[in-house]
Amino acid sequence: MGMVELFSLKGKTALVTGASRGLGQGMAIGLAEAGAKVIGTGTSDLGDTKAKVEAAGGNFYEIIQDLSQRGAAVALANEAIELAGKIDILVNNAGIIRRSDLEEFSDEDWYKVIDVNQHAVFQLSREIGKHMLENGSGKIINVASMLSFQGGLKVPAYTASKHAVAGLTKSFANEWSSKGINVNAIAPGYMATDNTAPIRENRDRNAFITSRIPQGRWGSPEDLKGAVVFLASDASNYVNGHVLCVDGGWMSS
């Protein structure tokens, strides 16, 4: 197989959660540019992502689903499989964050974050994974975080959930690697998205973070395109249970 074919996703279908904007949108566009048909999910209209994917020459289909609701992950898996017939790539990107001083962090915020960032990742991976096992192949890509390795500030639920994502990645990989399914994760560094707007608006915190990034800048959704295409393609067939940092060197600083 030549190098171009090794990275090609032609004939593949990818399901990307949280695809309406930010990192999910960037990865959806990247997968489409590599040739995949993309099913994007979100809690509201995905028209902007659809337009950008189609402008890149790709095909995009949307499913509106709120993964914080009980049973939503199973319903999403069933709907996506029915729509596409076969899901080759799953990108578990959907996530939420809540910020508060630890002593004031509410149970409500804790459960909301854990439900979306951890429980839905497990449930959707399990359900789509069953389908992939029947087909004998598949790529599952979870979105971890720098807070899969570190503690963070004012985000205990997010930190706990992203540590769990790294653990789930390894656990699923241990069981399914020999059955044709690659399970890996991407850990984005500090990315300029809606989730990080409060940090970037804090001049001192923004300056401190930027000073610790060896590359000297925050990342963008486009910075994840290469990583997600690699992990979704045949180029990563012998990569399993790995958490790939795309962080401008943050973890080495």
HELIX and SHEET records of a PDB file:
HELIX    1   1 MET A    3  PHE A    7  1                                   5    
HELIX    2   2 GLY A   22  GLU A   33  1                                  12    
HELIX    3   3 GLY A   47  ALA A   55  1                                   9    
HELIX    4   4 ALA A   72  ALA A   84  1                                  13    
HELIX    5   5 LEU A  102  GLU A  104  5                                   3    
HELIX    6   6 ASP A  107  ILE A  114  1                                   8    
HELIX    7   7 ASP A  115  HIS A  119  3                                   5    
HELIX    8   8 ALA A  120  ASN A  135  1                                  16    
HELIX    9   9 MET A  146  SER A  148  5                                   3    
HELIX   10  10 PRO A  156  TRP A  176  1                                  21    
HELIX   11  11 SER A  177  LYS A  179  5                                   3    
HELIX   12  12 ASP A  194  THR A  196  5                                   3    
HELIX   13  13 ALA A  197  ARG A  200  1                                   4    
HELIX   14  14 ARG A  203  ARG A  212  1                                  10    
HELIX   15  15 PRO A  221  LEU A  224  5                                   4    
HELIX   16  16 LYS A  225  ALA A  232  1                                   8    
HELIX   17  17 ASP A  234  SER A  236  5                                   3    
HELIX   18  18 TRP A  250  SER A  252  5                                   3    
SHEET    1   A 7 PHE A  60  ILE A  64  0                                        
SHEET    2   A 7 LYS A  37  GLY A  42  1                                        
SHEET    3   A 7 THR A  13  VAL A  16  1                                        
SHEET    4   A 7 ILE A  89  ASN A  92  1                                        
SHEET    5   A 7 GLY A 138  VAL A 143  1                                        
SHEET    6   A 7 ILE A 181  PRO A 188  1                                        
SHEET    7   A 7 VAL A 243  VAL A 246  1                                        
END                                                                             
